[in-house]
């Protein structure tokens, strides 16, 4: 199905009194999903993925140790960026209670993998990501559409000044080049959150543990890199690793909501419609499930956050059927087409930075 126009969504048509809403029947969908066994844990799958990633990481570091001062080191650097992204997916799934039945074990797995292996604060990520899940693409509530290096709302583009205003004008074309800096940005935001305690969800003890794990993670990686290769090559290695990590992370999360309808602040929308209307699924085989860590089934993931990755594909048919019954748009497209949608959407938003003033008539008739 083609992607809907990313316009401001305000529900206007009242429902017939007494008629079922998608939310009132969501419990029926949930019961069908539970009956099919799709909410059962797939712990064995996650242990297999974790073991495979550990072996692949050890092999990559071993190759790097053998290469020494060769500039071929940039190849394992890129591979590490991909592997760290895959570990980040595991931390994300642990945060959603997808791996273990125990909340405690999920938190331990998510924190140790996310902080010690990937280098991201679990407390900071949980705080940010939970707010996103509660209000996806909702103005004033979803931190993922808050203005940052790029802007996702025309009003935010109009408020840009100086260099940021010029950047907004071409932000769609600049989006993927900017993602090469996203890895370093994620590490910085994590360190800042742990040090200051702001924008982080967790106890002081948990943040202290994360601080120790972050120091150990960055210290061990730096020790390995500069023990194996010269200073200049070592910095190039780290730069490539973080650039690939940033592109992989951004390229996995951006297709899911960017360019989908944005919900007006204060709009009253039922849970099912809110989650599905703002989500874009990515088509493809099981390889896409692994490449994107299950995020290609974004609608199903938002409706059933604790559902294990292997079960999301099986839940797809049930969700589509429910959407058809209640006339809720279900959007999916290919991975590369989704990137084109994201680029066009960001450029369209950036056009607002060119306007010297806001004209309601022009805004109303601007092509979407």
C-alpha positions as CSV (number, residue, x, y, z in Angstrom):
1,X,0.0,0.0,0.0
2,X,1.4,3.5,-0.8
3,X,2.3,5.7,2.1
4,X,-0.2,8.2,3.2
5,X,0.5,11.9,2.9
6,X,2.4,13.0,6.1
7,X,-0.1,15.7,6.9
8,X,-1.3,16.8,10.4
9,X,-3.8,14.2,11.4
10,X,-6.9,15.4,13.3
11,X,-9.8,12.9,13.5
12,X,-12.9,14.8,12.4
13,X,-15.6,12.2,11.5
14,X,-17.5,11.2,14.7
15,X,-18.3,7.5,15.0
16,X,-21.9,6.2,15.1
17,X,-23.0,6.0,18.7
18,X,-22.6,2.4,20.0
19,X,-20.5,1.3,17.0
20,X,-17.3,-0.6,18.0
21,X,-14.1,1.3,17.8
22,X,-10.7,-0.2,16.9
23,X,-9.7,0.0,20.5
24,X,-12.8,-1.6,21.8
25,X,-12.2,-4.6,19.5
26,X,-8.4,-4.5,20.1
27,X,-9.0,-6.9,22.9
28,X,-10.4,-9.4,20.4
29,X,-7.3,-9.1,18.3
30,X,-5.1,-9.4,21.4
31,X,-7.0,-12.6,22.3
32,X,-6.5,-14.1,18.8
33,X,-2.8,-13.2,19.0
34,X,-2.5,-14.9,22.4
35,X,-4.4,-18.0,21.3
36,X,-2.0,-18.4,18.3
37,X,0.8,-18.4,20.9
38,X,2.4,-15.3,19.4
39,X,3.0,-13.7,22.8
40,X,5.1,-16.6,24.0
41,X,8.8,-16.0,24.6
42,X,11.4,-17.2,22.1
43,X,14.4,-17.3,24.4
44,X,16.2,-19.9,22.4
45,X,16.1,-17.7,19.3
46,X,17.6,-14.8,21.3
47,X,20.4,-17.0,22.8
48,X,21.2,-18.1,19.3
49,X,21.4,-14.6,18.0
50,X,23.5,-13.4,20.9
51,X,25.9,-16.3,20.5
52,X,26.3,-15.7,16.8
53,X,27.0,-12.0,17.4
54,X,29.6,-12.8,20.1
55,X,31.4,-15.2,17.7
56,X,31.2,-12.7,14.8
57,X,32.6,-9.9,17.1
58,X,35.4,-12.1,18.4
59,X,36.3,-13.1,14.8
60,X,36.2,-9.5,13.7
61,X,38.5,-8.4,16.5
62,X,40.8,-11.3,15.7
63,X,41.1,-10.3,12.1
64,X,41.8,-6.7,13.2
65,X,44.6,-7.9,15.5
66,X,46.2,-9.8,12.6
67,X,45.9,-6.8,10.2
68,X,48.0,-4.5,12.4
69,X,49.0,-1.3,10.7
70,X,47.2,-2.1,7.4
71,X,44.5,0.3,6.1
72,X,42.4,-2.8,5.5
73,X,41.6,-2.2,9.2
74,X,38.7,0.0,8.0
75,X,36.9,-3.2,6.8
76,X,36.6,-4.8,10.3
77,X,35.8,-1.3,11.6
78,X,32.7,-1.2,9.4
79,X,31.8,-4.7,10.3
80,X,32.0,-3.7,14.0
81,X,29.6,-0.9,13.3
82,X,27.1,-3.4,11.9
83,X,27.5,-5.8,14.8
84,X,27.1,-3.1,17.4
85,X,23.8,-2.2,15.7
86,X,22.7,-5.8,16.0
87,X,23.6,-5.8,19.7
88,X,21.6,-2.6,20.1
89,X,18.5,-4.4,18.7
90,X,18.9,-7.1,21.4
91,X,19.1,-4.4,24.1
92,X,15.9,-2.8,22.6
93,X,14.1,-6.1,22.6
94,X,15.1,-6.8,26.2
95,X,13.8,-3.4,27.2
96,X,10.4,-4.5,25.7
97,X,10.5,-7.7,27.8
98,X,10.7,-9.8,24.6
99,X,13.5,-12.1,25.7
100,X,12.9,-13.3,29.3
101,X,9.7,-13.8,31.3
102,X,11.5,-12.0,34.2
103,X,11.5,-8.2,34.2
104,X,14.7,-8.3,36.2
105,X,16.5,-10.5,33.7
106,X,15.4,-8.4,30.8
107,X,16.7,-5.3,32.5
108,X,20.0,-6.9,33.2
109,X,20.4,-8.1,29.6
110,X,19.3,-4.8,28.2
111,X,21.6,-2.8,30.4
112,X,24.7,-4.9,30.0
113,X,24.3,-5.3,26.3
114,X,23.3,-1.8,25.6
115,X,25.8,-0.1,27.8
116,X,28.9,-2.4,28.0
117,X,28.7,-3.7,24.4
118,X,27.0,-0.9,22.4
119,X,28.0,2.1,24.5
120,X,24.5,3.6,25.0
121,X,22.8,4.4,28.3
122,X,19.9,2.0,28.9
123,X,18.3,4.4,31.4
124,X,18.3,7.2,28.8
125,X,17.1,5.0,26.0
126,X,14.2,3.6,28.1
127,X,13.0,7.1,29.1
128,X,13.1,8.3,25.5
129,X,11.8,5.2,23.8
130,X,8.9,4.6,26.2
131,X,7.6,8.2,25.6
132,X,7.8,7.5,21.8
133,X,5.8,4.3,22.1
134,X,3.1,6.0,24.2
135,X,2.6,8.8,21.7
136,X,4.2,8.0,18.3
137,X,4.5,11.0,15.9
138,X,2.5,13.2,18.4
139,X,3.5,16.8,18.5
140,X,4.8,17.8,21.9
141,X,4.9,14.2,23.2
142,X,7.1,12.1,20.9
143,X,10.8,12.9,21.5
144,X,11.6,11.3,18.2
145,X,10.1,14.2,16.3
146,X,11.5,16.9,18.5
147,X,13.8,19.3,16.6
148,X,17.4,18.2,16.6
149,X,19.9,18.2,13.7
150,X,16.9,17.9,11.4
151,X,13.4,19.0,12.0
152,X,10.2,17.0,11.3
153,X,7.5,19.7,11.7
154,X,7.1,22.7,9.5
155,X,6.7,25.1,12.4
156,X,10.1,24.0,13.8
157,X,11.7,24.6,10.4
158,X,10.3,28.1,10.3
159,X,12.0,28.8,13.7
160,X,15.4,27.8,12.5
161,X,18.0,30.6,12.2
162,X,21.5,30.9,10.7
163,X,23.3,27.7,9.7
164,X,20.5,25.5,11.0
165,X,18.0,27.3,8.8
166,X,20.2,26.7,5.7
167,X,20.5,23.1,6.7
168,X,16.8,22.7,7.1
169,X,16.3,23.8,3.5
170,X,18.3,20.8,2.2
171,X,17.9,18.4,5.2
172,X,16.4,15.6,3.2
173,X,19.5,15.3,1.0
174,X,21.7,15.8,4.0
175,X,19.9,13.3,6.1
176,X,22.0,10.2,5.4
177,X,25.3,12.1,5.4
178,X,24.3,13.4,8.8
179,X,23.7,9.9,10.0
180,X,27.4,9.3,9.9
181,X,27.6,11.6,12.9
182,X,24.7,9.9,14.7
183,X,26.8,7.3,16.3
184,X,29.0,9.8,18.1
185,X,25.8,11.8,19.0
186,X,24.2,8.8,20.6
187,X,27.3,8.1,22.7
188,X,27.5,11.8,23.7
189,X,23.8,11.9,24.7
190,X,24.2,8.7,26.7
191,X,27.3,10.0,28.6
192,X,25.6,13.3,29.3
193,X,22.4,11.6,30.6
194,X,24.4,9.3,33.0
195,X,26.6,12.1,34.3
196,X,23.8,14.7,34.8
197,X,21.0,12.3,35.6
198,X,18.7,14.3,33.3
199,X,16.6,12.6,30.6
200,X,17.5,9.2,32.2
201,X,15.0,6.8,33.7
202,X,16.6,4.8,36.5
203,X,17.8,4.9,40.1
204,X,21.1,6.6,41.1
205,X,22.6,3.1,41.6
206,X,21.7,2.1,38.1
207,X,23.2,5.2,36.6
208,X,26.4,4.6,38.6
209,X,26.6,1.1,37.2
210,X,26.1,2.5,33.7
211,X,28.8,5.0,34.3
212,X,31.2,2.2,35.2
213,X,30.1,0.1,32.2
214,X,30.5,3.1,29.8
215,X,34.1,3.8,31.1
216,X,35.0,0.1,30.8
217,X,33.5,-0.1,27.3
218,X,35.1,2.9,25.8
219,X,38.4,2.2,27.6
220,X,38.7,-1.4,26.5
221,X,37.8,-0.5,22.9
222,X,40.4,2.4,22.8
223,X,43.0,0.1,24.4
224,X,42.5,-2.6,21.8
225,X,42.5,-0.1,18.9
226,X,45.6,1.8,19.8
227,X,47.5,-1.3,21.0
228,X,47.0,-2.9,17.6
229,X,47.4,0.1,15.2
230,X,49.1,3.5,14.9
231,X,47.5,6.6,16.3
232,X,46.2,8.0,13.0
233,X,44.8,4.7,11.8
234,X,43.3,4.1,15.2
235,X,41.3,7.3,15.0
236,X,40.2,6.4,11.4
237,X,39.1,3.0,12.6
238,X,37.0,4.5,15.4
239,X,35.5,7.1,13.0
240,X,34.5,4.5,10.5
241,X,33.1,2.2,13.2
242,X,30.9,5.0,14.6
243,X,29.9,6.3,11.1
244,X,28.6,2.9,10.1
245,X,26.9,2.4,13.5
246,X,25.1,5.8,13.1
247,X,24.0,5.0,9.5
248,X,22.8,1.6,10.5
249,X,20.9,2.8,13.5
250,X,19.3,5.8,11.7
251,X,18.6,3.6,8.6
252,X,16.8,1.1,10.8
253,X,14.6,3.5,12.8
254,X,13.9,6.4,10.3
255,X,11.7,4.4,7.9
256,X,9.2,3.4,10.6
257,X,7.5,6.7,11.3
258,X,9.2,9.5,9.3
259,X,6.9,10.7,6.6
260,X,3.8,9.1,8.3
261,X,0.9,11.2,9.5
262,X,1.8,13.5,12.5
263,X,-0.8,13.7,15.2
264,X,-1.9,17.1,16.5
265,X,-1.1,17.9,20.1
266,X,-4.2,17.1,22.2
267,X,-5.9,15.1,19.5
268,X,-8.1,12.2,20.9
269,X,-7.3,9.1,19.0
270,X,-7.9,5.5,20.0
271,X,-4.9,3.3,20.8
272,X,-5.1,1.0,17.8
273,X,-5.5,3.8,15.2
274,X,-2.7,5.9,16.9
275,X,-0.2,3.0,16.7
276,X,-1.1,1.8,13.2
277,X,-1.7,5.1,11.4
278,X,1.8,6.4,12.4
279,X,3.7,3.2,11.6
280,X,5.2,2.1,8.3
281,X,6.1,-1.6,7.7
282,X,9.0,-2.6,5.5
283,X,8.4,-5.5,3.1
284,X,11.0,-8.3,2.5
285,X,12.0,-11.7,3.7
286,X,13.4,-13.0,6.9
287,X,16.8,-11.3,6.0
288,X,15.0,-8.0,6.5
289,X,13.8,-9.1,9.9
290,X,17.5,-9.7,10.9
291,X,18.8,-6.6,9.2
292,X,16.3,-4.3,10.9
293,X,16.0,-6.3,14.2
294,X,12.3,-6.8,13.6
295,X,11.6,-3.1,13.3
296,X,10.3,-3.7,9.8
297,X,7.1,-5.0,11.4
298,X,6.6,-1.6,13.1
299,X,2.8,-1.7,13.3
300,X,2.8,-5.1,15.0
301,X,5.7,-4.1,17.3
302,X,3.8,-1.0,18.5
303,X,0.6,-3.0,19.0
304,X,2.4,-5.8,20.9
305,X,5.7,-4.4,22.2
306,X,6.5,-7.6,24.2
307,X,6.1,-9.8,21.1
308,X,9.3,-11.7,20.2
309,X,10.9,-10.8,16.9
310,X,10.2,-14.2,15.2
311,X,6.5,-13.9,15.9
312,X,6.0,-10.4,14.4
313,X,5.8,-11.8,10.9
314,X,3.1,-14.3,11.9
315,X,1.0,-11.6,13.6
316,X,1.0,-9.5,10.4
317,X,-2.0,-11.2,8.8
318,X,-4.1,-10.8,11.9
319,X,-3.3,-7.1,12.2
320,X,-4.0,-6.5,8.5
321,X,-7.4,-8.2,8.7
322,X,-8.3,-6.1,11.8
323,X,-7.3,-2.9,9.9
324,X,-9.4,-3.8,6.9
325,X,-12.4,-4.5,9.2
326,X,-12.1,-1.1,10.8
327,X,-10.9,0.9,7.8
328,X,-7.6,1.8,9.4
329,X,-4.8,2.4,6.8
330,X,-2.1,-0.3,7.0
331,X,1.1,1.0,5.3
332,X,4.0,-1.0,4.0
333,X,6.6,-0.5,1.4
334,X,10.1,-1.6,0.4
335,X,13.2,-0.5,2.3
336,X,14.7,1.7,-0.4
337,X,11.3,3.2,-1.3
338,X,10.9,4.1,2.3
339,X,14.2,6.0,2.3
340,X,12.9,7.9,-0.7
341,X,9.8,8.8,1.2
342,X,11.8,10.0,4.2
343,X,14.1,12.2,2.0
344,X,11.1,13.8,0.2
345,X,9.3,14.3,3.5
346,X,12.2,16.0,5.2
347,X,12.8,18.2,2.1
348,X,9.1,19.2,2.1
349,X,9.3,20.1,5.8
350,X,12.5,22.1,5.1
351,X,10.7,24.2,2.5
352,X,9.0,26.0,5.4
353,X,12.4,27.5,6.4
354,X,12.4,29.3,3.0
355,X,9.2,31.1,3.7
356,X,9.7,34.7,5.0
357,X,6.2,34.4,6.7
358,X,3.6,31.9,7.1
359,X,0.6,32.2,4.9
360,X,-2.4,30.0,5.8
361,X,-3.6,29.9,2.2
362,X,-0.3,28.9,0.8
363,X,0.1,26.2,3.5
364,X,-3.4,24.9,2.8
365,X,-2.7,24.5,-1.0
366,X,0.9,23.3,-0.7
367,X,1.4,19.9,-2.4
368,X,2.1,17.0,-0.1
